[in-house]
């Protein structure tokens, strides 16, 4: 357990007496933590027990109560006197307590001495990859945050650890083993969690792209810890609004432009921010551009993002793209600081295509594009010839979606794609008028 992590107060369950106690900051003892999937009965009612239910000893025969007791028995047998379960250790009647808990959840799992992952729909090793646990939004941080994690089947028999099951987890989640395996024998896991927190934003978003939550807004809230964000909870704002608010919070802390590398189906145009993590599902192979390649300095030297009265100010290289669409001429590309895992040639970036009608209003068009070797070399030649001086240009990428003037019958034409220049420009992205 990493005691260097600053934590808010925790309500822990005594694994022997099944009584609650409150602890704060450095007084928090070592504890086991449970990761599981919330379940419902045949009548559709939740089988889980709340804090209020557990204190009043209501629903003693429910599957939720038995799950808590079995978890406590598992923890006691392993020598842990305290445990934490999300169903009964959070008083959800208080919106303030619920908000504090959700914003602290990643740290609580990270600081735990051990995390038991209970797979209620798994009997043997052959069932692991079909478990519904891997489809839930909240279990993503529960997979990545703990230092030590053990998986248990329906009967609470051991299946293996996160490290020993790494190949199966990789296959079902797309998360590379470098983010799963311990780099040493300690359970603090600062190195591994650091790798998670510094992975490209688009890659981390892709890990959540096929997951779901019961409440729409939770698809954004369950990702707070993954990006080190603290954010107020506004249930009722809707999935898209919550997710865009999360992205704006991320932008204030990171200049990683891979956050714009999402793809929304076959739509011609869209806003600059995604409305859901599912649109990052094509980013599973992204990785940061390597520090060893000096060519990448073209893309790394830029100022931090700034919120201004004109919008979000970001400094990027705008590449003029020719021949991308048959019916559009003024199309530019914003290079992002990533490459693909399967690149066997020298590293090169991908670009997000954007279009303008009047030199002020910009929006995305089409999908992200991986540059070819010849295009990447042409970009470097242009940069070497001096086409990279900062140019102040106020262009607005509207966050709201715009109707497309393009005829969808015209197919993409990428064979004649040509880069003309790559000036470093100060771009003002409109952050108002969210749809």
KAQUIPE-V73585 format. One record per run of one state. SS is the DSSP state (alpha for helix, beta for strand, coil for the rest). FROM is the first residue (numbers start at 0). LEN is the number of residues. If there is no record, write none. Layout:
# KAQUIPE-V73585
ss:SS from:FROM len:LEN
ss:SS from:FROM len:LEN
This chain:
# KAQUIPE-V73585
ss:coil from:0 len:9
ss:beta from:9 len:5
ss:coil from:14 len:5
ss:beta from:19 len:4
ss:coil from:23 len:1
ss:alpha from:24 len:3
ss:coil from:27 len:4
ss:beta from:31 len:4
ss:coil from:35 len:4
ss:beta from:39 len:1
ss:coil from:40 len:5
ss:beta from:45 len:1
ss:coil from:46 len:4
ss:alpha from:50 len:5
ss:coil from:55 len:7
ss:alpha from:62 len:15
ss:coil from:77 len:4
ss:beta from:81 len:3
ss:coil from:84 len:1
ss:alpha from:85 len:4
ss:coil from:89 len:5
ss:alpha from:94 len:17
ss:coil from:111 len:2
ss:beta from:113 len:5
ss:coil from:118 len:6
ss:alpha from:124 len:6
ss:coil from:130 len:1
ss:alpha from:131 len:4
ss:beta from:135 len:1
ss:coil from:136 len:2
ss:alpha from:138 len:6
ss:coil from:144 len:4
ss:beta from:148 len:4
ss:coil from:152 len:5
ss:beta from:157 len:4
ss:coil from:161 len:4
ss:alpha from:165 len:8
ss:coil from:173 len:3
ss:alpha from:176 len:3
ss:coil from:179 len:10
ss:alpha from:189 len:9
ss:coil from:198 len:2
ss:alpha from:200 len:7
ss:coil from:207 len:4
ss:beta from:211 len:1
ss:coil from:212 len:5
ss:alpha from:217 len:4
ss:coil from:221 len:3
ss:alpha from:224 len:3
ss:coil from:227 len:11
ss:alpha from:238 len:13
ss:coil from:251 len:5
ss:alpha from:256 len:4
ss:coil from:260 len:8
ss:beta from:268 len:2
ss:coil from:270 len:6
ss:alpha from:276 len:7
ss:coil from:283 len:2
ss:beta from:285 len:3
ss:coil from:288 len:5
ss:alpha from:293 len:7
ss:coil from:300 len:5
ss:beta from:305 len:3
ss:coil from:308 len:2
ss:beta from:310 len:12
ss:coil from:322 len:2
ss:beta from:324 len:1
ss:coil from:325 len:5
ss:beta from:330 len:6
ss:coil from:336 len:1
ss:beta from:337 len:3
ss:coil from:340 len:9
ss:beta from:349 len:7
ss:coil from:356 len:4
ss:beta from:360 len:5
ss:coil from:365 len:3
ss:beta from:368 len:2
ss:coil from:370 len:2
ss:alpha from:372 len:12
ss:coil from:384 len:6
ss:beta from:390 len:2
ss:coil from:392 len:3
ss:beta from:395 len:2
ss:coil from:397 len:14
ss:beta from:411 len:1
ss:coil from:412 len:5
ss:beta from:417 len:12
ss:coil from:429 len:6
